[in-house]
Amino acid sequence: MSAPTHDASTPGSTPGATASATPPEATATDPNTAPDPTGTENATAPETATAPETATHSAPPLSGARPGPFRLLTALYADTAMAEIFGEAATIDGWLRAELALTKAEAQVGVVTAADADALAAISATDRIDRDQLWEQARNVGYPVLPLVRQLAGQLPEGPDGHIHWGATTQDIMDTGLVLQLVAAGDRMIALLTEFGDALAAQTETHKNTVTAARTHAQQAVPTTFGTKLAVYLAQVTRDLARVRRAREEVRTLSLYGAGGTSAALGENAAAVRRRMAEELQLDVDDVPWHVARDRLVEFGSALALAAGTAGRIAREVVDLSRTEIGELKEADGHHRGASSTMPQKANPISSEAILGFSTFAATLLPALHRALEAGHERAAGEWQIEWLVLPELACSAASALALAAEIVRDLRVFEDVMRANLDADGGLVLAEAYMFKLAPQLGREHAHDVVYDAARAARQNGMTLKAAVADIAATDPAVKAATTTPITPEHYLGENERICDAALTRWATAKENR
């Protein structure tokens, strides 16, 4: 299913708002500081002089689409492809496509004539719609479909003008238009997840054996590899991809059920019209109405929020590992990239910070979307409007987070020497578990735990390495000495690192093939 056709919108613009010209700023001149054209710089201003009045701009007339708030994060880092899917033009285009598909379906079944469908097709373009009039009248009605239909009918010849929107209700058209947008949004999310996953797969393969510290509770735990860490993210993205695909298939369901869900206006032709309309739009059909059952939409939103959460998790990893005191990773380099206005040395992880903003925002929208599930009777009374706000914002935030995540992983700078050096930062205590299980066969697990625990405390208290502390114990304990004659290094305590990486890479490759 291709994205709805639409006019390009300005990146970072608020969906549903038309661009308006900003009047040039008036430049107020301070009479006390402005150059004196007479050359008398020290002349005293007359007592009657008054300060210039502050320039004011009159409020725009209350017509057209109302502007939304300026969103700085969106303006800087929006995924423009997703923003356009939910832009004003694409939204109206979805409604027009739904109306035209309905009329075409009805013509095929015999409810209206082929001439009716042809006449509507000739005018079904967003540039034929007076948007100012549409939004002004929609504010009065509460919904845009009635004024949209009236505009279309006014451009049709006598006969076809009375057959548009036959048997449908406002929500049929708006929900079907929304579904077209969500299908396109799902396609965009799949493309972004694929880019993110491919970047992770490449780095996983590259760093399969790059030794680093695994951290639990933010403390060094045991050795691992950077590729193994990334393999966990890759497996998560693989699941995200499957969830978005499933949610996309569930949500691509036509809505055509009439005023109360019974399709009474279409009578015995209802099912046939519904199927022909679905075929026209390449959507699925369900003969049970869903206009107040919004679980598919919530499932779709949840899948997007989970994917954004994965992007947020790796952004947090990059932020933490790029700390000055750790220094194992850095985002892409560039002149003034992440610079500070006052601290010349700074190179902040700006993309990761933006991802965290988008992913957190996406997550906070989910509770609102769940409230839309409360829609009662046979038509929502306010719950529907929640979706108007939440779904575009959620999709755009999730897409922006994923687009940035793919970039930071693809361009990530990995400092292998620092990772290896950090394993010795705490006197090699990252190998404590390795020593414990080296001693356990002879001492028993609990006794071995206590021996290494005492050695770790001694190492920290005396500023020595774990290896030296264990050697001190071994000097008086033959069993410990016998078990520690072979050196233990991080490279020898990596467990299933290669198998984990290979499994994640195989799953990803399979997921990409199973489209």
LOTORNU-227968 format. One line per field, with one value per residue (C-alpha): residue number from 1; residue in three letters; x, y, z. Coordinates in steps of 0.001 Angstrom, whole numbers, plus 500000, padded with zeros to 6 digits. Each point is the difference from the previous one (the first is absolute). Layout:
LOTORNU-227968
resi = c(NUM ...)
resn = c(ALA ...)
px = c(X ...)
py = c(Y ...)
pz = c(Z ...)
END
This chain:
LOTORNU-227968
resi = c(1 2 3 4 5 6 7 8 9 10 11 12 13 14 15 16 17 18 19 20 21 22 23 24 25 26 27 28 29 30 31 32 33 34 35 36 37 38 39 40 41 42 43 44 45 46 47 48 49 50 51 52 53 54 55 56 57 58 59 60 61 62 63 64 65 66 67 68 69 70 71 72 73 74 75 76 77 78 79 80 81 82 83 84 85 86 87 88 89 90 91 92 93 94 95 96 97 98 99 100 101 102 103 104 105 106 107 108 109 110 111 112 113 114 115 116 117 118 119 120 121 122 123 124 125 126 127 128 129 130 131 132 133 134 135 136 137 138 139 140 141 142 143 144 145 146 147 148 149 150 151 152 153 154 155 156 157 158 159 160 161 162 163 164 165 166 167 168 169 170 171 172 173 174 175 176 177 178 179 180 181 182 183 184 185 186 187 188 189 190 191 192 193 194 195 196 197 198 199 200 201 202 203 204 205 206 207 208 209 210 211 212 213 214 215 216 217 218 219 220 221 222 223 224 225 226 227 228 229 230 231 232 233 234 235 236 237 238 239 240 241 242 243 244 245 246 247 248 249 250 251 252 253 254 255 256 257 258 259 260 261 262 263 264 265 266 267 268 269 270 271 272 273 274 275 276 277 278 279 280 281 282 283 284 285 286 287 288 289 290 291 292 293 294 295 296 297 298 299 300 301 302 303 304 305 306 307 308 309 310 311 312 313 314 315 316 317 318 319 320 321 322 323 324 325 326 327 328 329 330 331 332 333 334 335 336 337 338 339 340 341 342 343 344 345 346 347 348 349 350 351 352 353 354 355 356 357 358 359 360 361 362 363 364 365 366 367 368 369 370 371 372 373 374 375 376 377 378 379 380 381 382 383 384 385 386 387 388 389 390 391 392 393 394 395 396 397 398 399 400 401 402 403 404 405 406 407 408 409 410 411 412 413 414 415 416 417 418 419 420 421 422 423 424 425 426 427 428 429 430 431 432 433 434 435 436 437 438 439 440 441 442 443 444 445 446 447 448 449 450 451 452 453 454 455 456 457 458 459 460 461 462 463 464 465 466 467 468 469 470 471 472 473 474 475 476 477 478 479 480 481 482 483 484 485 486 487 488 489 490 491 492 493 494 495 496 497 498 499 500 501 502 503 504 505 506 507 508 509 510 511 512 513 514 515)
resn = c(MET SER ALA PRO THR HIS ASP ALA SER THR PRO GLY SER THR PRO GLY ALA THR ALA SER ALA THR PRO PRO GLU ALA THR ALA THR ASP PRO ASN THR ALA PRO ASP PRO THR GLY THR GLU ASN ALA THR ALA PRO GLU THR ALA THR ALA PRO GLU THR ALA THR HIS SER ALA PRO PRO LEU SER GLY ALA ARG PRO GLY PRO PHE ARG LEU LEU THR ALA LEU TYR ALA ASP THR ALA MET ALA GLU ILE PHE GLY GLU ALA ALA THR ILE ASP GLY TRP LEU ARG ALA GLU LEU ALA LEU THR LYS ALA GLU ALA GLN VAL GLY VAL VAL THR ALA ALA ASP ALA ASP ALA LEU ALA ALA ILE SER ALA THR ASP ARG ILE ASP ARG ASP GLN LEU TRP GLU GLN ALA ARG ASN VAL GLY TYR PRO VAL LEU PRO LEU VAL ARG GLN LEU ALA GLY GLN LEU PRO GLU GLY PRO ASP GLY HIS ILE HIS TRP GLY ALA THR THR GLN ASP ILE MET ASP THR GLY LEU VAL LEU GLN LEU VAL ALA ALA GLY ASP ARG MET ILE ALA LEU LEU THR GLU PHE GLY ASP ALA LEU ALA ALA GLN THR GLU THR HIS LYS ASN THR VAL THR ALA ALA ARG THR HIS ALA GLN GLN ALA VAL PRO THR THR PHE GLY THR LYS LEU ALA VAL TYR LEU ALA GLN VAL THR ARG ASP LEU ALA ARG VAL ARG ARG ALA ARG GLU GLU VAL ARG THR LEU SER LEU TYR GLY ALA GLY GLY THR SER ALA ALA LEU GLY GLU ASN ALA ALA ALA VAL ARG ARG ARG MET ALA GLU GLU LEU GLN LEU ASP VAL ASP ASP VAL PRO TRP HIS VAL ALA ARG ASP ARG LEU VAL GLU PHE GLY SER ALA LEU ALA LEU ALA ALA GLY THR ALA GLY ARG ILE ALA ARG GLU VAL VAL ASP LEU SER ARG THR GLU ILE GLY GLU LEU LYS GLU ALA ASP GLY HIS HIS ARG GLY ALA SER SER THR MET PRO GLN LYS ALA ASN PRO ILE SER SER GLU ALA ILE LEU GLY PHE SER THR PHE ALA ALA THR LEU LEU PRO ALA LEU HIS ARG ALA LEU GLU ALA GLY HIS GLU ARG ALA ALA GLY GLU TRP GLN ILE GLU TRP LEU VAL LEU PRO GLU LEU ALA CYS SER ALA ALA SER ALA LEU ALA LEU ALA ALA GLU ILE VAL ARG ASP LEU ARG VAL PHE GLU ASP VAL MET ARG ALA ASN LEU ASP ALA ASP GLY GLY LEU VAL LEU ALA GLU ALA TYR MET PHE LYS LEU ALA PRO GLN LEU GLY ARG GLU HIS ALA HIS ASP VAL VAL TYR ASP ALA ALA ARG ALA ALA ARG GLN ASN GLY MET THR LEU LYS ALA ALA VAL ALA ASP ILE ALA ALA THR ASP PRO ALA VAL LYS ALA ALA THR THR THR PRO ILE THR PRO GLU HIS TYR LEU GLY GLU ASN GLU ARG ILE CYS ASP ALA ALA LEU THR ARG TRP ALA THR ALA LYS GLU ASN ARG)
px = c(500000 501549 499821 497098 500857 500432 501706 503326 499700 502603 502250 499201 496669 497024 497763 496698 501278 500459 503133 499446 502266 501730 499910 503453 501131 499888 503361 499551 502653 501143 500349 502668 502345 499199 502481 499179 499483 500779 503360 499151 500719 499860 496813 497361 496718 497065 497909 496986 501627 498342 501220 498829 496948 500515 499111 496961 498485 496294 498714 499207 496343 498356 499891 501954 501958 501113 503785 501426 502890 503526 501781 503734 501003 497782 501284 503576 499729 496613 499772 498495 498574 497842 499085 498684 497873 498144 500116 496932 500041 500407 497200 497547 501221 499129 496426 499733 501308 497477 497090 501080 500533 496529 498364 501955 498988 496365 500155 501296 497172 497350 499186 501130 500980 503419 499440 499738 503370 501622 498760 501381 503330 500414 499962 501544 503210 501143 500621 496272 499208 499770 501806 499179 496325 500327 501534 497758 496869 501454 500419 496275 499000 502665 501217 501344 498103 496691 501666 502337 497062 498186 503052 500229 496283 500185 502508 497980 497329 496359 499377 503436 499935 497309 501667 503308 500471 497029 499347 503142 500461 502736 501982 500000 501876 502291 500898 500666 502180 501824 500549 501611 502352 500775 500810 502415 501362 500513 501930 502200 500608 500960 502496 501482 500204 501747 502599 500452 500316 502459 502212 499895 500741 503066 501374 499179 502020 502887 500240 499112 503316 500633 500425 498300 498371 496433 498412 497252 498591 502379 503007 502428 498758 501758 501793 497938 500465 498556 498519 498193 498514 498809 498603 497465 498879 499857 497740 497758 499766 499170 497025 499055 499913 497704 497699 499695 499317 497237 498487 500082 498095 497421 499389 499577 496249 497392 497271 496541 497163 497708 498442 499661 502061 497188 500565 496243 500274 501693 497555 500698 502848 502056 502309 500656 500764 502283 501999 500293 501060 502631 501343 500183 502143 501924 498695 498548 496324 498169 496236 499911 500138 503023 499304 499838 502365 503371 502256 501684 501035 501317 501917 501543 500965 501461 502182 501336 500667 501869 502194 500691 500905 502658 501491 499890 501771 502970 500108 500338 502815 501861 499531 501308 502956 501080 500433 503439 500885 499045 500689 499272 497657 499341 497488 501163 502580 499542 500910 497908 497939 498636 501954 499399 499559 502365 502089 502203 500915 496447 498727 496647 498117 497305 498363 499633 498489 497474 499116 499313 497701 498047 499818 498918 497329 498710 499694 498091 497391 498956 497886 497992 499519 498760 497332 498608 499047 497226 497857 496456 496714 500244 501986 502709 499343 503467 502081 500336 501550 502774 501192 500119 502668 501844 500437 501790 502271 500791 500813 502142 501889 500662 501196 502308 501505 500662 501478 502468 500769 500976 502323 501778 500559 501211 502462 500900 503630 501113 503230 501107 503195 498017 497561 502886 501729 496811 499929 503011 498552 498956 503058 498575 497096 497843 501496 498731 497329 502558 502286 497080 499018 503653 500192 496522 500757 502572 498605 496273 498062 499207 503504 501447 497653 501255 503647 499647 497809 502767 502566 497884 499673 503727 500733 497873 501265 503669 499963 501083 498699 497648 502650 502482 497450 499120 503721 500414 497270 501474 503320 498400 497287 501180 496523 499785 503523 499272 496903 501604 503219 498524 499618 496466 499393 496820 500516 499664 496732 497614 497567 497771 500862 500475 496959 497850 501172 499476 496505 498961 501441 498241 496657 500340 500836 497003 497663 501002 499304 496573 498225)
py = c(500000 503288 503145 502350 502551 503437 503305 500350 501779 502031 497804 500486 501657 499163 497414 501539 503574 502063 502031 503697 502847 501643 503763 501582 501048 503728 501382 502496 502700 501256 503808 499981 497644 500623 502026 503705 501218 503581 498998 501362 496765 501556 501921 499456 498644 502346 499294 499492 497051 496701 496438 498286 497852 496241 498479 497775 497553 499486 496495 498069 499589 496903 498049 497142 497446 501238 499967 497641 500614 500136 496764 500582 496327 499193 502997 498806 496245 499007 497077 502011 496976 499098 503645 500231 496878 501815 503446 502034 499153 496257 500017 501646 497737 496955 501186 500723 496552 498448 501935 499147 496314 499892 501483 497706 496975 501071 500482 496456 498628 502206 502303 503029 500331 499845 503625 500923 498400 501564 503450 499688 498648 503117 502306 497801 501919 501886 503167 500099 500430 503444 499195 503240 499389 496327 500653 502966 497955 496928 502028 500679 496408 498419 497731 500691 497498 501833 503199 497896 498207 503313 501418 496941 499988 503673 499146 497094 500225 499493 496331 498899 502836 498147 496587 500689 498550 497693 497751 500996 501949 502449 497454 497542 502521 501307 496557 498671 503011 499434 496345 501023 502248 497291 497481 502524 500694 496279 499800 502885 498409 496717 501814 501837 496842 498272 502780 499875 496223 499968 502506 497881 496829 501551 501191 496663 498162 502459 499909 496375 499564 503553 499398 502414 500014 498877 502249 499203 502709 502334 498133 497746 496423 497502 500228 499946 501322 503104 497858 497913 503150 501116 496541 500533 503235 498290 497285 502692 501822 496662 499670 503639 499345 497009 502012 502914 497656 498245 503270 501389 496995 500238 503715 499921 499390 502038 501799 500129 499358 503014 502103 497420 497111 498154 501317 500455 502729 497608 497199 496678 501531 500858 496981 500139 503725 499493 497350 501949 503109 498017 498569 503475 501197 496725 499598 497079 499768 499069 499572 500728 503765 501359 503718 499865 497025 501710 497151 499724 503647 499641 496889 501933 502868 497601 498342 503400 501045 496756 500566 503543 498548 497814 503075 501738 497126 500057 503788 499675 497468 502415 502876 497922 498442 503329 501536 501542 497543 497013 501206 496730 501457 503266 501172 501110 502771 503345 503655 501569 496791 499930 503153 502209 503745 500486 496829 499547 496405 498637 497498 498982 496850 502098 497310 497687 502824 500688 496303 499949 502993 498369 496522 501280 502188 497049 497922 502721 500108 496379 500557 502605 497602 497343 502438 499914 496384 501317 501053 498977 499136 500238 503247 501559 503253 501509 496837 500150 503457 498600 497983 503095 501426 496870 497799 502536 501110 496433 498905 503058 499720 496286 500501 502854 497922 497052 502105 501543 496624 498540 502958 499812 496243 500197 502827 498926 500409 497019 500309 496403 500898 501963 497121 497636 502415 500564 496298 500689 503197 498315 497822 497270 499301 499438 496465 499203 497600 498326 499391 498736 497372 499103 499172 498506 496447 499570 502263 499833 502945 501770 499638 501201 502994 500946 499618 502265 502425 500382 500410 502705 501939 499735 501184 503107 500778 499569 501419 496745 497839 497089 497708 501101 499671 496442 499202 501094 497574 497272 500350 498522 497823 497141 499467 503619 499846 496837 501528 503289 498902 500704 503761 501357 502806 501720 498411 496546 500776 501023 497104 499694 503353 498766 497746 502870 502314 497368 499197 503657 500505 496903 501031 503461 498675 497645 502766 502211 497216 499148 503112)
pz = c(500000 499005 502079 499285 497363 501458 499683 501743 503314 501778 502185 503642 499301 502123 498291 499023 499963 496866 499616 500547 499050 502939 499795 500011 503426 500614 501079 502805 500171 503380 499713 502687 498088 496333 497901 500106 496426 501056 501447 503477 501840 503453 499459 502638 498706 500448 503067 497794 498189 500703 499579 496817 500384 500039 496669 500180 497554 499772 500547 496836 499122 501380 496759 498479 501979 503397 500487 502576 502379 498671 500936 500103 500152 497031 498055 500485 499561 498570 497636 497160 498192 503010 500592 496451 500430 502774 498400 499099 496310 500589 502567 497620 497204 502084 500408 496286 499136 502369 498476 496453 500825 501568 496912 497673 502071 499964 496239 499581 502127 498393 502896 497954 496357 498361 498979 503682 500703 496930 500961 503504 498741 497852 503039 502728 500524 503058 497986 499199 503687 501584 503233 501782 499374 500921 503420 500771 499336 501714 503197 499921 499169 502197 497193 496501 497858 499634 498698 497857 498408 499461 498216 497773 499299 499044 497274 498589 497340 500868 500725 501201 502548 501924 499922 501703 503528 499416 502996 501905 503187 500979 501974 497102 497898 502713 501328 496517 499252 503277 499143 496714 501967 502545 497275 498507 503480 500518 496743 501100 503407 498344 497785 503001 502104 497117 499832 503783 499998 497109 501812 503160 498038 498384 503338 501659 497374 500233 503796 500629 501854 501221 503728 502378 503405 500543 502587 502484 502280 498102 501418 498160 500264 497708 496635 496843 496478 498467 497249 502606 501524 496575 499229 502791 498355 496618 501380 501473 496671 498347 502358 499410 496271 500476 502292 497582 497107 501957 501166 496467 498692 502785 499560 496210 500330 498166 501912 498384 502434 499774 502701 502770 498728 498224 496436 499750 497373 497574 500722 498317 498002 503085 500043 496264 500081 502977 498177 496763 501908 501901 496751 498507 502942 500436 503535 501909 500842 503194 500034 503727 500637 501850 500164 503808 500394 499801 501110 496586 500166 503535 498975 497123 502274 502546 497372 498969 503593 500676 496962 501169 503389 498406 498383 503364 501707 497641 500233 503766 499496 497733 502439 502913 498190 498547 503454 500395 502767 497795 496453 498204 497370 498254 497438 496574 499979 498269 500271 502793 500250 503536 500840 503011 499785 502940 500485 496921 500813 499902 497439 501410 498851 498383 497853 502985 502008 497245 499815 503732 499586 497175 501538 503410 498423 497982 503161 501854 497218 500475 503140 498101 497110 502415 501179 496464 500706 502243 497016 500849 498350 496212 499707 502125 501846 500349 500007 496218 500195 502207 497013 497804 502279 501087 496933 497755 502839 501006 496465 499297 503297 499549 496427 500987 502809 497687 497209 502448 501579 496639 499464 503338 499767 496416 500771 503534 501019 502082 502008 500430 501859 502587 500442 500650 502366 501995 500850 502227 501451 503246 500395 497792 502372 496922 500052 503513 498736 497749 503008 502075 497438 499532 503729 500384 498781 502799 502725 499333 498663 503279 501421 496692 500104 503470 499028 496981 501948 502592 497233 498324 503267 500616 496450 500446 503491 499116 496492 498379 497183 500497 498543 502656 502793 498933 499794 503635 501037 497800 501801 503124 498424 497735 498556 498847 498636 498010 498447 498978 498359 496545 499336 499660 497490 498748 496578 501587 501801 497246 500103 496950 498496 496440 500120 501306 497233 497322 501274 499971 496516 498655 501473 498512 496557 500167 501180 497088 497510 501469 498810)
END
